[in-house]
């Protein structure tokens, strides 16, 4: 961390962006889940928009480990985008139950990516 990777090398600019993005995803995901629990659709959409706005940079990033499997990393980022969009689609239909179910897929996508690509 702090300019060095786990092998002592320097962290490139895109990796720094990735490090800055992760708290955005984490906080927005927690707030999105909370908003869904409260039935606050406008807050849920706002948090989903934060996640969706960060996905293009995520797709450009390199993972911490399994770097040669970057294609899978991008697939997971694309799946994140699709599952968040699906969550919003359910919100727009006033289907909070469907949105909560869709959001569980968002969480599963995050967990799968972290398990495979994070140190």
N, C-alpha and C positions, 0 to 999 in steps of 0.2 A: 504494500500500500504506500501511499504518499510518494508517488513518483517511481516506485520500484515494483516490479512484479515478483511473484513468489520465487523466482529463480535469480533474483538480483538484477535483472535487466530493467531498462527504463520502460515506463508505461507510455504508449503513444497517445496522441490527441484523441482518437476515437475511444480508446479505453478510458480516458478521463471523462469523456462524455457519458460512457456507459456507467461509470461510477456515480456520476451526477444524476443519471436517470433512475437508478434503482430506488432511491428514496421517493422519487415522484411516483413510481409504480406502487411501491409499498403503501405510502400514505393515501394515494388516490384509491387504491383497492380497498383499504380499510374503511375509508370514508364512503365509498360506493356501497359496500356491504352494509354499513350502518344506515345509510340513507334508504336502502331497500327495506331493511328491518323496520324503519320508521314510516315507510310508505311515502317518503319525500322524493317524488320523481324528478323534480327540477334539480335537486342536489345530486341525485344519482346520475342524471345526464351530465351535469357539470364535471363530476369526477370521471365519468367514462370518457368525456372529451379530453381530459388531461392525459389519460392513458393513450387514447388514440393519437393525440398530437405527438407523443414521444415514440410511437412505434416506428416511424420511418428512420429515426436515428438508431433505434435498436437493431433494425435490419442491416444497417451499415457497420455495426460493431463486430468485433471479434470476441468470442467467448474467452473466459479465463483458461479453460482446459479443453481438451479434445478439439483443438483449433482446426485440425484437418477435417473435422466433421461440420464445418461452417454451414454447409448446405442444410443440414438438419437443424442447426441453430436458426437459420432464416425461416425454415418451415415452421418451427415453433413460434417465432415472432409473428409470422403470418397467421398462424392459428390463434394466437393471442388477439390479434386484430379482429379476426372473424368472431371469436367468442364474445369479445366486448361489444362488437357491433350487434350481435345477436341479442345480447343483454339489453341494449338500447332499443332494439326493435320490439322486444316484449314490453319494455317500459312505455314506449309510444302507443302500444295497444292497450295500455292500462292493465296489463297482465303481470302483476307483481310476483305471483307464484312462478310463472314462466321465467321471469327475469331472475329470480333467486336461483332457479335450477340452472339457467344459462350461466349465471355468475359462478356457480360451482365448477363449471368447465374452465372458466378463466383461472380460478385458483389451481385447478389440476394442471393447466398448461404452464403456469408459473413454476409449480413444484417440479414438473417434468424437466423443464429447462434448467432449473437450479441443480437438480440431481445430476444431470449430465454435463453441465458446462461451468459450474461454479467451483472454485477451490474450497 
